[in-house]
């Protein structure tokens, strides 16, 4: 996942991998890099005298990622494609998932029974 926005006229880039690797670049230079698998994190950077705060939150009910400069919200959604996928995932009902699991279990039991009987 990547997100790019401008801070003090220069590019600030965030790169997250699905395995938990985080990289923060300002004006093309890595300013922080590391591993994190936290459900909620707040990263704070001093960018040319301004405080940049990246606020990430992921739970079963909500996903958000925002950027603030000196307490003022500058980017509402850093990863809109991830947010859309997350929201669409939550729209699926538990009833559909439960029905699918029940059908899968019944099919498995039937196949095992047929194999044990005729195999």
N, CA, C and O atoms as CSV, one atom per row, in Angstrom:
chain,resi,resn,atom,element,x,y,z
A,1,UNK,N,N,0.847,-1.157,0.000
A,1,UNK,CA,C,0.000,0.000,0.000
A,1,UNK,C,C,0.901,1.229,0.000
A,1,UNK,O,O,1.901,1.292,0.715
A,2,UNK,N,N,0.524,2.187,-0.808
A,2,UNK,CA,C,1.295,3.413,-0.896
A,2,UNK,C,C,0.364,4.604,-0.828
A,2,UNK,O,O,-0.773,4.562,-1.298
A,3,UNK,N,N,0.874,5.665,-0.234
A,3,UNK,CA,C,0.141,6.918,-0.199
A,3,UNK,C,C,1.153,8.056,-0.303
A,3,UNK,O,O,2.222,8.014,0.306
A,4,UNK,N,N,0.797,9.061,-1.080
A,4,UNK,CA,C,1.678,10.203,-1.269
A,4,UNK,C,C,0.869,11.478,-1.094
A,4,UNK,O,O,-0.244,11.595,-1.607
A,5,UNK,N,N,1.436,12.430,-0.365
A,5,UNK,CA,C,0.819,13.733,-0.214
A,5,UNK,C,C,1.923,14.760,0.020
A,5,UNK,O,O,3.088,14.400,0.188
A,6,UNK,N,N,1.553,16.026,0.031
A,6,UNK,CA,C,2.529,17.092,0.116
A,6,UNK,C,C,2.580,17.686,1.519
A,6,UNK,O,O,1.549,17.953,2.137
A,7,UNK,N,N,3.816,17.888,2.012
A,7,UNK,CA,C,4.043,18.562,3.291
A,7,UNK,C,C,5.117,19.603,3.062
A,7,UNK,O,O,6.224,19.261,2.645
A,8,UNK,N,N,4.820,20.863,3.323
A,8,UNK,CA,C,5.763,21.973,3.109
A,8,UNK,C,C,6.303,22.000,1.688
A,8,UNK,O,O,7.480,22.287,1.474
A,9,UNK,N,N,5.456,21.706,0.728
A,9,UNK,CA,C,5.842,21.770,-0.677
A,9,UNK,C,C,6.674,20.603,-1.181
A,9,UNK,O,O,7.115,20.607,-2.330
A,10,UNK,N,N,6.894,19.603,-0.335
A,10,UNK,CA,C,7.675,18.436,-0.744
A,10,UNK,C,C,6.841,17.176,-0.539
A,10,UNK,O,O,5.910,17.147,0.265
A,11,UNK,N,N,7.203,16.135,-1.290
A,11,UNK,CA,C,6.446,14.891,-1.265
A,11,UNK,C,C,6.744,14.069,-0.006
A,11,UNK,O,O,7.901,13.831,0.341
A,12,UNK,N,N,5.672,13.644,0.664
A,12,UNK,CA,C,5.775,12.708,1.780
A,12,UNK,C,C,5.108,11.433,1.308
A,12,UNK,O,O,3.966,11.449,0.849
A,13,UNK,N,N,5.833,10.318,1.422
A,13,UNK,CA,C,5.328,9.052,0.911
A,13,UNK,C,C,5.328,8.009,2.020
A,13,UNK,O,O,6.282,7.899,2.790
A,14,UNK,N,N,4.242,7.248,2.085
A,14,UNK,CA,C,4.115,6.151,3.038
A,14,UNK,C,C,4.010,4.863,2.236
A,14,UNK,O,O,3.227,4.768,1.290
A,15,UNK,N,N,4.810,3.867,2.626
A,15,UNK,CA,C,4.772,2.571,1.960
A,15,UNK,C,C,4.622,1.502,3.039
A,15,UNK,O,O,5.496,1.340,3.890
A,16,UNK,N,N,3.509,0.776,2.996
A,16,UNK,CA,C,3.256,-0.316,3.927
A,16,UNK,C,C,3.206,-1.618,3.143
A,16,UNK,O,O,2.604,-1.680,2.071
A,17,UNK,N,N,3.835,-2.654,3.676
A,17,UNK,CA,C,3.700,-3.978,3.057
A,17,UNK,C,C,2.661,-4.767,3.843
A,17,UNK,O,O,2.346,-4.423,4.982
A,18,UNK,N,N,2.134,-5.811,3.245
A,18,UNK,CA,C,1.128,-6.635,3.906
A,18,UNK,C,C,1.726,-7.455,5.047
A,18,UNK,O,O,0.991,-7.986,5.880
A,19,UNK,N,N,3.049,-7.560,5.091
A,19,UNK,CA,C,3.706,-8.321,6.151
A,19,UNK,C,C,4.081,-7.451,7.354
A,19,UNK,O,O,4.646,-7.952,8.326
A,20,UNK,N,N,3.771,-6.147,7.295
A,20,UNK,CA,C,4.017,-5.277,8.436
A,20,UNK,C,C,5.202,-4.344,8.304
A,20,UNK,O,O,5.544,-3.653,9.263
A,21,UNK,N,N,5.829,-4.303,7.158
A,21,UNK,CA,C,6.962,-3.405,6.946
A,21,UNK,C,C,6.447,-2.010,6.630
A,21,UNK,O,O,5.562,-1.846,5.791
A,22,UNK,N,N,7.004,-0.995,7.306
A,22,UNK,CA,C,6.600,0.387,7.094
A,22,UNK,C,C,7.810,1.204,6.653
A,22,UNK,O,O,8.912,1.035,7.176
A,23,UNK,N,N,7.589,2.092,5.683
A,23,UNK,CA,C,8.630,3.031,5.257
A,23,UNK,C,C,7.998,4.391,5.090
A,23,UNK,O,O,6.932,4.522,4.487
A,24,UNK,N,N,8.655,5.404,5.625
A,24,UNK,CA,C,8.202,6.776,5.499
A,24,UNK,C,C,9.307,7.561,4.810
A,24,UNK,O,O,10.450,7.574,5.268
A,25,UNK,N,N,8.961,8.219,3.702
A,25,UNK,CA,C,9.938,8.967,2.928
A,25,UNK,C,C,9.497,10.425,2.820
A,25,UNK,O,O,8.319,10.715,2.611
A,26,UNK,N,N,10.457,11.335,2.964
A,26,UNK,CA,C,10.177,12.752,2.788
A,26,UNK,C,C,11.179,13.296,1.783
A,26,UNK,O,O,12.390,13.198,1.982
A,27,UNK,N,N,10.678,13.858,0.728
A,27,UNK,CA,C,11.509,14.409,-0.344
A,27,UNK,C,C,12.447,13.340,-0.909
A,27,UNK,O,O,13.600,13.619,-1.241
A,28,UNK,N,N,11.930,12.108,-1.011
A,28,UNK,CA,C,12.690,11.013,-1.594
A,28,UNK,C,C,13.669,10.324,-0.656
A,28,UNK,O,O,14.329,9.367,-1.061
A,29,UNK,N,N,13.781,10.786,0.591
A,29,UNK,CA,C,14.714,10.183,1.545
A,29,UNK,C,C,13.948,9.449,2.636
A,29,UNK,O,O,12.951,9.950,3.156
A,30,UNK,N,N,14.428,8.251,2.978
A,30,UNK,CA,C,13.789,7.470,4.030
A,30,UNK,C,C,14.056,8.152,5.370
A,30,UNK,O,O,15.207,8.360,5.753
A,31,UNK,N,N,12.968,8.502,6.083
A,31,UNK,CA,C,13.140,9.116,7.408
A,31,UNK,C,C,12.815,8.145,8.536
A,31,UNK,O,O,13.219,8.356,9.680
A,32,UNK,N,N,12.086,7.082,8.214
A,32,UNK,CA,C,11.831,6.035,9.200
A,32,UNK,C,C,11.449,4.760,8.460
A,32,UNK,O,O,10.747,4.783,7.450
A,33,UNK,N,N,11.933,3.656,8.997
A,33,UNK,CA,C,11.640,2.370,8.407
A,33,UNK,C,C,11.625,1.333,9.522
A,33,UNK,O,O,12.420,1.416,10.458
A,34,UNK,N,N,10.741,0.374,9.427
A,34,UNK,CA,C,10.696,-0.662,10.453
A,34,UNK,C,C,9.522,-1.597,10.255
A,34,UNK,O,O,8.845,-1.572,9.227
A,35,UNK,N,N,9.296,-2.429,11.272
A,35,UNK,CA,C,8.227,-3.417,11.262
A,35,UNK,C,C,7.186,-3.039,12.295
A,35,UNK,O,O,7.523,-2.578,13.385
A,36,UNK,N,N,5.919,-3.234,11.956
A,36,UNK,CA,C,4.842,-2.973,12.901
A,36,UNK,C,C,3.613,-3.777,12.496
A,36,UNK,O,O,3.232,-3.812,11.326
A,37,UNK,N,N,3.005,-4.417,13.478
A,37,UNK,CA,C,1.761,-5.153,13.240
A,37,UNK,C,C,0.687,-4.707,14.233
A,37,UNK,O,O,-0.143,-5.506,14.668
A,38,UNK,N,N,0.715,-3.435,14.579
A,38,UNK,CA,C,-0.235,-2.891,15.547
A,38,UNK,C,C,-1.584,-2.615,14.896
A,38,UNK,O,O,-1.653,-2.253,13.722
A,39,UNK,N,N,-2.644,-2.785,15.658
A,39,UNK,CA,C,-3.984,-2.469,15.174
A,39,UNK,C,C,-4.235,-0.967,15.206
A,39,UNK,O,O,-5.031,-0.451,14.422
A,40,UNK,N,N,-3.559,-0.264,16.112
A,40,UNK,CA,C,-3.684,1.186,16.205
A,40,UNK,C,C,-2.297,1.761,16.410
A,40,UNK,O,O,-1.562,1.334,17.301
A,41,UNK,N,N,-1.946,2.724,15.588
A,41,UNK,CA,C,-0.635,3.353,15.747
A,41,UNK,C,C,-0.716,4.827,15.380
A,41,UNK,O,O,-1.503,5.238,14.527
A,42,UNK,N,N,0.109,5.596,16.042
A,42,UNK,CA,C,0.251,7.016,15.737
A,42,UNK,C,C,1.736,7.281,15.563
A,42,UNK,O,O,2.523,7.105,16.493
A,43,UNK,N,N,2.111,7.704,14.369
A,43,UNK,CA,C,3.499,8.033,14.069
A,43,UNK,C,C,3.609,9.546,13.985
A,43,UNK,O,O,2.815,10.192,13.301
A,44,UNK,N,N,4.592,10.116,14.677
A,44,UNK,CA,C,4.781,11.561,14.695
A,44,UNK,C,C,6.160,11.883,14.127
A,44,UNK,O,O,7.157,11.263,14.498
A,45,UNK,N,N,6.202,12.861,13.223
A,45,UNK,CA,C,7.440,13.283,12.581
A,45,UNK,C,C,7.596,14.787,12.712
A,45,UNK,O,O,6.612,15.526,12.683
A,46,UNK,N,N,8.830,15.237,12.856
A,46,UNK,CA,C,9.138,16.666,12.821
A,46,UNK,C,C,9.629,16.969,11.409
A,46,UNK,O,O,10.741,16.601,11.031
A,47,UNK,N,N,8.781,17.645,10.635
A,47,UNK,CA,C,9.106,17.972,9.248
A,47,UNK,C,C,9.288,19.488,9.141
A,47,UNK,O,O,8.316,20.243,9.104
A,48,UNK,N,N,10.534,19.910,9.093
A,48,UNK,CA,C,10.869,21.335,8.940
A,48,UNK,C,C,10.126,22.196,9.954
A,48,UNK,O,O,9.583,23.245,9.608
A,49,UNK,N,N,10.106,21.752,11.196
A,49,UNK,CA,C,9.472,22.511,12.266
A,49,UNK,C,C,7.986,22.270,12.439
A,49,UNK,O,O,7.390,22.764,13.396
A,50,UNK,N,N,7.381,21.524,11.539
A,50,UNK,CA,C,5.964,21.188,11.650
A,50,UNK,C,C,5.818,19.756,12.156
A,50,UNK,O,O,6.618,18.883,11.822
A,51,UNK,N,N,4.786,19.527,12.966
A,51,UNK,CA,C,4.504,18.177,13.465
A,51,UNK,C,C,3.557,17.476,12.504
A,51,UNK,O,O,2.428,17.918,12.292
A,52,UNK,N,N,4.028,16.380,11.927
A,52,UNK,CA,C,3.206,15.555,11.058
A,52,UNK,C,C,2.817,14.319,11.844
A,52,UNK,O,O,3.674,13.625,12.390
A,53,UNK,N,N,1.518,14.046,11.901
A,53,UNK,CA,C,1.022,12.885,12.633
A,53,UNK,C,C,0.252,11.987,11.670
A,53,UNK,O,O,-0.667,12.435,10.985
A,54,UNK,N,N,0.640,10.715,11.629
A,54,UNK,CA,C,-0.058,9.705,10.844
A,54,UNK,C,C,-0.805,8.822,11.841
A,54,UNK,O,O,-0.189,8.172,12.685
A,55,UNK,N,N,-2.126,8.803,11.740
A,55,UNK,CA,C,-2.982,8.068,12.674
A,55,UNK,C,C,-3.636,6.903,11.937
A,55,UNK,O,O,-4.473,7.106,11.059
A,56,UNK,N,N,-3.247,5.683,12.302
A,56,UNK,CA,C,-3.790,4.466,11.690
A,56,UNK,C,C,-4.595,3.681,12.712
A,56,UNK,O,O,-4.194,3.549,13.868
A,57,UNK,N,N,-5.733,3.164,12.272
A,57,UNK,CA,C,-6.562,2.356,13.145
A,57,UNK,C,C,-7.255,1.283,12.317
A,57,UNK,O,O,-7.894,1.576,11.306
A,58,UNK,N,N,-7.121,0.039,12.759
A,58,UNK,CA,C,-7.784,-1.072,12.070
A,58,UNK,C,C,-8.387,-1.996,13.110
A,58,UNK,O,O,-7.715,-2.422,14.049
A,59,UNK,N,N,-9.654,-2.298,12.931
A,59,UNK,CA,C,-10.339,-3.229,13.821
A,59,UNK,C,C,-11.369,-3.983,12.987
A,59,UNK,O,O,-11.465,-3.778,11.777
A,60,UNK,N,N,-12.133,-4.849,13.631
A,60,UNK,CA,C,-13.172,-5.578,12.908
A,60,UNK,C,C,-14.311,-4.654,12.487
A,60,UNK,O,O,-15.044,-4.962,11.547
A,61,UNK,N,N,-14.463,-3.514,13.180
A,61,UNK,CA,C,-15.567,-2.612,12.893
A,61,UNK,C,C,-15.172,-1.407,12.035
A,61,UNK,O,O,-16.023,-0.821,11.366
A,62,UNK,N,N,-13.900,-1.036,12.050
A,62,UNK,CA,C,-13.515,0.224,11.416
A,62,UNK,C,C,-12.095,0.147,10.861
A,62,UNK,O,O,-11.259,-0.609,11.357
A,63,UNK,N,N,-11.841,0.936,9.830
A,63,UNK,CA,C,-10.495,1.116,9.296
A,63,UNK,C,C,-10.343,2.583,8.946
A,63,UNK,O,O,-11.182,3.144,8.241
A,64,UNK,N,N,-9.281,3.209,9.430
A,64,UNK,CA,C,-9.027,4.594,9.057
A,64,UNK,C,C,-7.536,4.886,9.087
A,64,UNK,O,O,-6.783,4.282,9.851
A,65,UNK,N,N,-7.133,5.811,8.255
A,65,UNK,CA,C,-5.753,6.244,8.187
A,65,UNK,C,C,-5.760,7.710,7.767
A,65,UNK,O,O,-6.175,8.047,6.659
A,66,UNK,N,N,-5.294,8.576,8.666
A,66,UNK,CA,C,-5.378,10.023,8.440
A,66,UNK,C,C,-4.030,10.676,8.681
A,66,UNK,O,O,-3.175,10.134,9.382
A,67,UNK,N,N,-3.852,11.853,8.085
A,67,UNK,CA,C,-2.630,12.625,8.284
A,67,UNK,C,C,-2.989,14.022,8.786
A,67,UNK,O,O,-3.917,14.659,8.288
A,68,UNK,N,N,-2.238,14.480,9.779
A,68,UNK,CA,C,-2.434,15.798,10.371
A,68,UNK,C,C,-1.110,16.559,10.353
A,68,UNK,O,O,-0.051,15.970,10.569
A,69,UNK,N,N,-1.168,17.850,10.100
A,69,UNK,CA,C,-0.004,18.718,10.251
A,69,UNK,C,C,-0.378,19.775,11.276
A,69,UNK,O,O,-1.340,20.523,11.099
A,70,UNK,N,N,0.399,19.824,12.350
A,70,UNK,CA,C,0.151,20.748,13.466
A,70,UNK,C,C,-1.290,20.670,13.962
A,70,UNK,O,O,-1.910,21.688,14.270
A,71,UNK,N,N,-1.814,19.440,14.035
A,71,UNK,CA,C,-3.155,19.211,14.552
A,71,UNK,C,C,-4.268,19.422,13.548
A,71,UNK,O,O,-5.427,19.152,13.864
A,72,UNK,N,N,-3.963,19.896,12.349
A,72,UNK,CA,C,-4.974,20.136,11.328
A,72,UNK,C,C,-5.003,18.956,10.348
A,72,UNK,O,O,-3.972,18.552,9.810
A,73,UNK,N,N,-6.191,18.424,10.133
A,73,UNK,CA,C,-6.360,17.293,9.219
A,73,UNK,C,C,-6.033,17.743,7.797
A,73,UNK,O,O,-6.633,18.687,7.282
A,74,UNK,N,N,-5.060,17.049,7.159
A,74,UNK,CA,C,-4.723,17.399,5.776
A,74,UNK,C,C,-5.111,16.300,4.791
A,74,UNK,O,O,-5.374,16.581,3.622
A,75,UNK,N,N,-5.147,15.035,5.262
A,75,UNK,CA,C,-5.580,13.931,4.401
A,75,UNK,C,C,-6.564,13.084,5.204
A,75,UNK,O,O,-6.206,12.493,6.223
A,76,UNK,N,N,-7.800,13.035,4.732
A,76,UNK,CA,C,-8.871,12.307,5.416
A,76,UNK,C,C,-8.694,10.793,5.325
A,76,UNK,O,O,-8.940,10.077,6.296
A,77,UNK,N,N,-8.263,10.304,4.153
A,77,UNK,CA,C,-8.132,8.869,3.932
A,77,UNK,C,C,-6.865,8.611,3.115
A,77,UNK,O,O,-6.834,8.858,1.909
A,78,UNK,N,N,-5.831,8.117,3.776
A,78,UNK,CA,C,-4.553,7.881,3.108
A,78,UNK,C,C,-4.594,6.708,2.140
A,78,UNK,O,O,-3.863,6.695,1.150
A,79,UNK,N,N,-5.438,5.729,2.416
A,79,UNK,CA,C,-5.514,4.526,1.585
A,79,UNK,C,C,-6.962,4.252,1.196
A,79,UNK,O,O,-7.568,3.318,1.720
A,80,UNK,N,N,-7.536,5.052,0.279
A,80,UNK,CA,C,-8.954,4.878,-0.062
A,80,UNK,C,C,-9.280,3.513,-0.663
A,80,UNK,O,O,-10.379,2.999,-0.455
A,81,UNK,N,N,-8.346,2.917,-1.403
A,81,UNK,CA,C,-8.634,1.605,-1.998
A,81,UNK,C,C,-8.758,0.534,-0.921
A,81,UNK,O,O,-9.574,-0.379,-1.047
A,82,UNK,N,N,-7.961,0.636,0.132
A,82,UNK,CA,C,-8.047,-0.317,1.235
A,82,UNK,C,C,-9.346,-0.097,2.011
A,82,UNK,O,O,-10.020,-1.055,2.391
A,83,UNK,N,N,-9.687,1.158,2.240
A,83,UNK,CA,C,-10.926,1.481,2.949
A,83,UNK,C,C,-12.130,0.931,2.185
A,83,UNK,O,O,-13.040,0.361,2.788
A,84,UNK,N,N,-12.138,1.101,0.864
A,84,UNK,CA,C,-13.260,0.591,0.054
A,84,UNK,C,C,-13.352,-0.924,0.131
A,84,UNK,O,O,-14.445,-1.472,0.274
A,85,UNK,N,N,-12.215,-1.607,0.038
A,85,UNK,CA,C,-12.231,-3.072,0.147
A,85,UNK,C,C,-12.733,-3.493,1.519
A,85,UNK,O,O,-13.512,-4.439,1.638
A,86,UNK,N,N,-12.288,-2.791,2.552
A,86,UNK,CA,C,-12.690,-3.114,3.920
A,86,UNK,C,C,-14.192,-2.911,4.101
A,86,UNK,O,O,-14.873,-3.765,4.668
A,87,UNK,N,N,-14.705,-1.782,3.620
A,87,UNK,CA,C,-16.133,-1.502,3.769
A,87,UNK,C,C,-16.971,-2.494,2.981
A,87,UNK,O,O,-18.031,-2.907,3.450
A,88,UNK,N,N,-16.523,-2.886,1.801
A,88,UNK,CA,C,-17.259,-3.881,1.021
A,88,UNK,C,C,-17.241,-5.233,1.710
A,88,UNK,O,O,-18.220,-5.976,1.642
A,89,UNK,N,N,-16.141,-5.559,2.370
A,89,UNK,CA,C,-16.061,-6.812,3.119
A,89,UNK,C,C,-17.081,-6.817,4.238
A,89,UNK,O,O,-17.711,-7.841,4.502
A,90,UNK,N,N,-17.248,-5.696,4.891
A,90,UNK,CA,C,-18.191,-5.617,6.008
A,90,UNK,C,C,-19.642,-5.647,5.548
A,90,UNK,O,O,-20.533,-5.932,6.349
A,91,UNK,N,N,-19.896,-5.361,4.281
A,91,UNK,CA,C,-21.269,-5.378,3.788
A,91,UNK,C,C,-21.797,-6.792,3.619
A,91,UNK,O,O,-23.008,-7.013,3.634
A,92,UNK,N,N,-20.891,-7.752,3.458
A,92,UNK,CA,C,-21.342,-9.143,3.360
A,92,UNK,C,C,-21.935,-9.549,4.709
A,92,UNK,O,O,-21.380,-9.242,5.765
A,93,UNK,N,N,-23.027,-10.217,4.656
A,93,UNK,CA,C,-23.683,-10.573,5.910
A,93,UNK,C,C,-23.100,-11.859,6.487
A,93,UNK,O,O,-22.572,-12.702,5.763
A,94,UNK,N,N,-23.208,-11.987,7.801
A,94,UNK,CA,C,-22.774,-13.202,8.486
A,94,UNK,C,C,-23.653,-14.375,8.083
A,94,UNK,O,O,-23.214,-15.525,8.094
A,95,UNK,N,N,-24.898,-14.075,7.728
A,95,UNK,CA,C,-25.818,-15.128,7.323
A,95,UNK,C,C,-25.319,-15.817,6.054
A,95,UNK,O,O,-25.386,-17.041,5.944
A,96,UNK,N,N,-24.818,-15.032,5.095
A,96,UNK,CA,C,-24.283,-15.609,3.860
A,96,UNK,C,C,-23.046,-16.457,4.157
A,96,UNK,O,O,-22.880,-17.544,3.604
A,97,UNK,N,N,-22.193,-15.955,5.025
A,97,UNK,CA,C,-20.978,-16.701,5.378
A,97,UNK,C,C,-21.333,-18.002,6.082
A,97,UNK,O,O,-20.747,-19.046,5.795
A,98,UNK,N,N,-22.284,-17.944,6.996
A,98,UNK,CA,C,-22.710,-19.138,7.719
A,98,UNK,C,C,-23.356,-20.160,6.773
A,98,UNK,O,O,-23.122,-21.362,6.901
A,99,UNK,N,N,-24.161,-19.682,5.832
A,99,UNK,CA,C,-24.781,-20.565,4.848
A,99,UNK,C,C,-23.718,-21.254,4.001
A,99,UNK,O,O,-23.793,-22.458,3.758
A,100,UNK,N,N,-22.735,-20.493,3.555
A,100,UNK,CA,C,-21.651,-21.046,2.746
A,100,UNK,C,C,-20.862,-22.104,3.516
A,100,UNK,O,O,-20.522,-23.153,2.969
A,101,UNK,N,N,-20.573,-21.821,4.791
A,101,UNK,CA,C,-19.844,-22.784,5.618
A,101,UNK,C,C,-20.665,-24.055,5.824
A,101,UNK,O,O,-20.112,-25.154,5.791
A,102,UNK,N,N,-21.973,-23.925,6.035
A,102,UNK,CA,C,-22.848,-25.081,6.243
A,102,UNK,C,C,-22.893,-25.956,4.996
A,102,UNK,O,O,-22.811,-27.181,5.089
A,103,UNK,N,N,-23.023,-25.337,3.846
A,103,UNK,CA,C,-23.046,-26.095,2.590
A,103,UNK,C,C,-21.711,-26.803,2.368
A,103,UNK,O,O,-21.687,-27.958,1.943
A,104,UNK,N,N,-20.614,-26.131,2.648
A,104,UNK,CA,C,-19.287,-26.741,2.495
A,104,UNK,C,C,-19.117,-27.941,3.419
A,104,UNK,O,O,-18.603,-28.980,3.004
A,105,UNK,N,N,-19.547,-27.800,4.662
A,105,UNK,CA,C,-19.451,-28.918,5.619
A,105,UNK,C,C,-20.318,-30.092,5.179
A,105,UNK,O,O,-19.883,-31.241,5.244
A,106,UNK,N,N,-21.530,-29.816,4.737
A,106,UNK,CA,C,-22.425,-30.886,4.283
A,106,UNK,C,C,-21.838,-31.604,3.078
A,106,UNK,O,O,-21.896,-32.831,3.004
A,107,UNK,N,N,-21.273,-30.859,2.132
A,107,UNK,CA,C,-20.654,-31.467,0.956
A,107,UNK,C,C,-19.458,-32.324,1.351
A,107,UNK,O,O,-19.259,-33.404,0.795
A,108,UNK,N,N,-18.669,-31.855,2.297
A,108,UNK,CA,C,-17.507,-32.619,2.771
A,108,UNK,C,C,-17.949,-33.919,3.428
A,108,UNK,O,O,-17.374,-34.976,3.164
A,109,UNK,N,N,-18.957,-33.849,4.275
A,109,UNK,CA,C,-19.479,-35.046,4.951
A,109,UNK,C,C,-20.012,-36.039,3.926
A,109,UNK,O,O,-19.770,-37.240,4.048
A,110,UNK,N,N,-20.733,-35.554,2.919
A,110,UNK,CA,C,-21.263,-36.417,1.867
A,110,UNK,C,C,-20.131,-37.106,1.101
A,110,UNK,O,O,-20.196,-38.310,0.855
A,111,UNK,N,N,-19.122,-36.371,0.733
A,111,UNK,CA,C,-17.991,-36.946,-0.010
A,111,UNK,C,C,-17.267,-37.991,0.831
A,111,UNK,O,O,-16.917,-39.057,0.324
A,112,UNK,N,N,-17.039,-37.698,2.109
A,112,UNK,CA,C,-16.366,-38.665,2.994
A,112,UNK,C,C,-17.220,-39.926,3.158
A,112,UNK,O,O,-16.695,-41.039,3.133
A,113,UNK,N,N,-18.522,-39.754,3.323
A,113,UNK,CA,C,-19.428,-40.896,3.469
A,113,UNK,C,C,-19.414,-41.759,2.210
A,113,UNK,O,O,-19.344,-42.985,2.306
A,114,UNK,N,N,-19.480,-41.139,1.035
A,114,UNK,CA,C,-19.443,-41.882,-0.218
A,114,UNK,C,C,-18.103,-42.610,-0.376
A,114,UNK,O,O,-18.067,-43.756,-0.822
A,115,UNK,N,N,-17.032,-41.958,-0.019
A,115,UNK,CA,C,-15.706,-42.592,-0.111
A,115,UNK,C,C,-15.597,-43.795,0.820
A,115,UNK,O,O,-15.095,-44.849,0.431
A,116,UNK,N,N,-16.076,-43.625,2.062
A,116,UNK,CA,C,-16.014,-44.734,3.030
A,116,UNK,C,C,-16.929,-45.897,2.615
A,116,UNK,O,O,-16.611,-47.059,2.870
A,117,UNK,N,N,-18.053,-45.584,1.982
A,117,UNK,CA,C,-18.989,-46.623,1.580
A,117,UNK,C,C,-18.510,-47.362,0.332
A,117,UNK,O,O,-18.529,-48.592,0.294
A,118,UNK,N,N,-18.085,-46.625,-0.677
A,118,UNK,CA,C,-17.744,-47.219,-1.962
A,118,UNK,C,C,-16.240,-47.256,-2.250
A,118,UNK,O,O,-15.820,-47.839,-3.250
A,119,UNK,N,N,-15.436,-46.648,-1.399
A,119,UNK,CA,C,-14.006,-46.537,-1.682
A,119,UNK,C,C,-13.190,-47.620,-1.198
A,119,UNK,O,O,-11.974,-47.610,-1.391
